[in-house]
């Protein structure tokens, strides 16, 4: 514990590689709270022998879900890495500060093809951005970039030849202006403005890394990330149509020309937006992980021949500090993706 480089959560180099949403998941980022190896290392015990009160951290519904998700990915052979405090040595007393408060690991660190890009996000959650630098230390310098203007990787989809991002349509602000107290409206306005600046900055990042991808914008009816309202689906041959599922509650009609350039067919998500039917984590080209509550989406995907896996998200409805904080994310939001196999060839 006196070794200043002691680090139970990371080890070995990471080769970022994400060319689409569907290749078999190989390396993922998850919240460390559900990591028994960390607690065992801190206490110099096996996980099984850790004090019952300490293990009780895994006995609330949210932590049980996160633990089950982590174990499921490990069983599939996925390498798991974790964001954590850049300076602290973990002890039982400082564990909360060491792992941080934020379970949504998608947003800060994304990969475009072979480059990992550490981004900034809007609001108080940005306080844990430094935790992701511990992961960046494992990535070769020549395969790194940064974006200092807010852009959430939950608001970005790799699709065909583009990086598709979401931005609230002006009608959204017009619709809520006058209906909301200024103390509520202006933070939303600032968040939309920050997202707009982030999109402009991402164009420059793509240029800096010499990416051939175009940045495309999907207009939104809601103040949300793109991956809660648009879900591309994998195809099984190069002649099959490109298909995306969209939420008619969340996608503005003015986006249809952009979406129809990227996809041959758009199908309406059969579940309400709040059920998170579009927030899909593809474990491999045949296996989507979907919120258990999105029952109609599960039926639709199974009817299309996919091997759907489900896990409930209801216990994730509290935000990372335990207070109600609007619409929660699903399993795609929880899981940062650093590496996928090159086993999907139809994008």
Buried (B, 14 or more C-beta within 10 A) or exposed (E): EEEEEEBBBBEEEBBBBBBBBBBBBBBBBBBBBBBBEBBBBBBEEEBEEBEEEBBEBBEEEBBEBBBBBBEBBEEBEBBBBBBBBEEEBBEEEEBEBBBBBBBBBBBBBBBBBBBBBBBBBBEEBBEBBBBBBBBBBBBEEEBBBBBEBBBBBBBBBBBBEBBBBBBBBEEBBEEBEEEBEEEEBEEBBEBBEBBBBBBEBBEEBBEEBEBEBBBBBBBBBBBBBBBBBBBBBBBEEEEEEBBBBBBEBBBBEEBBEBBEEBBEEBBEBBBEBEBBBBBBBBBBBBBBBBBBBBBEBBEBBEEBEBEBBBBBBEBBEBBBEEEEEEBBBBBBBBBBBBBBBEEBEBB
